Amino acid sequence: MPLGRFASSAREAWEVPRDLLLGRYPAFVTGGGLARDEVPVFALHEAEPVSFARRLEHLARNGYRTLSIDEYVAVVRGSVQAPERAVLLTFDDGRGSVWSVAAPLLQRHGMRAVVFLVPGRVPLHAPRPAGEHAALMSWEEIGALARGGLFDFQSHTLLHARVHTGPRLAGFVTPESRRGYAAFDQPLVREGERDLVGSDVPLGTPLFRSSPRTSEELRFFEDPSLRSACVAAVAGAGGDAFFQRPDWHSRLGKALRSRRVTGRIETKQEQAAALRHELEGARRIIEERVGRPVVHLCYPWHIAGATARALAAEVGYETAFCGKVDGVPVTLPGGDLRAIARLGEDYLELLPGEGRASLAEVLRRKWSRRFGGRAGVR
């Protein structure tokens, strides 16, 4: 595992015991019960066949009911009382395994879930052989699931984007950074009047310090000419093959070192316009595709600055789903619908009932996955 990823996983692993000591988890996580008015919301990304099946079996064996997103919101608004043993399952990103793994398992158990889509990255068709799953579901698959009624489809913003926020070099575009889920972490690159994402960004393009687009940080637009020497070095040495060289990073660093990193910081007006596009664009496209209102938002990386929060309300989102929320282990009736707390999927098996896992077992699995380098995009 690269040193940077190891350090990130170590920090995330430490967060769990710290947050347990600070009481940031609901009582059921540490062996307690589940109150009638508590409806835990679980955040998932992948649907791994063995673990997801095991979690649904735990819910089914113990009489848990999976709510639709509208049923859940009605409970938080206080319009209806929560059913006994109710939960909400949420999937971020709309990954291919939702179609190939989650959908048939949910159907088998008569359960449902909500998927927060990134419509600006969704392919029209499924570009793969039957039986395999791609990084993201296609619009064809999303349409079929929407008609089936097991899933609600809501917004995870248009592009789930990161943007450069300063001139400090952070890396370069590689074959790996352009593919699959890694492309979510690759910041937008401006080309003329449009932003490039994923494999549209030339190999070797320098990447600078970045933050989620929904944060309050202003975007740094680097001088496009900075890329030319690095991109040319990669293209002239075989493209993908260039990155098989042990010294590829130092060679690109040398190509960039002779240039002073220059650019400009966006204005607050430009930031607001870009955020409005992310939020409004996602709503419009998903509504057009699935034929249902999109009024629920999940912030990428659980990050939302003041501007993003204000604009989300202004453009018509009624709720916003986050990760951990300070002082709110579980969002209760009357709670803040614009800061809904969610728990990691690992903790689903700690819900009270027959076959309940131990916290030690859950943490062992969680840390094994973290240090195995398989952490997913949030």
Secondary structure, 3 states (H helix, E strand, C coil): CCHHHHHHHHHHHHHHHHHHHCCCCCHHHHCCCCCCCCCCEEEECCCCHHHHHHHHHHHHHCCCEECCHHHHHHHHHCCCCCCCCEEEEEEEECEHHHHHHHHHHHHHHCCCEEEEECHHHCCCCCCCCCCCCCCECCHHHHHHHHHHCCEEEEECCCCCCEEEEEEEEEEECCCCCCCHHHHHCCCCEEECCEEECHHHCCCCCEEEEEEECCCCCCCEEECHHHHHHHHHHHHHCCHHHHHHCCCHHHHHHHHHHCCCCCEEECCHHHHHHHHHHHHHHHHHHHHHHHCCCCCEEECHHHCCCHHHHHHHHHCCCCEEECCCECCECCCCCCCCCCCECCEEHHHHHHCCCCCCCCHHHHHHHHHHHHHCCCCCCC
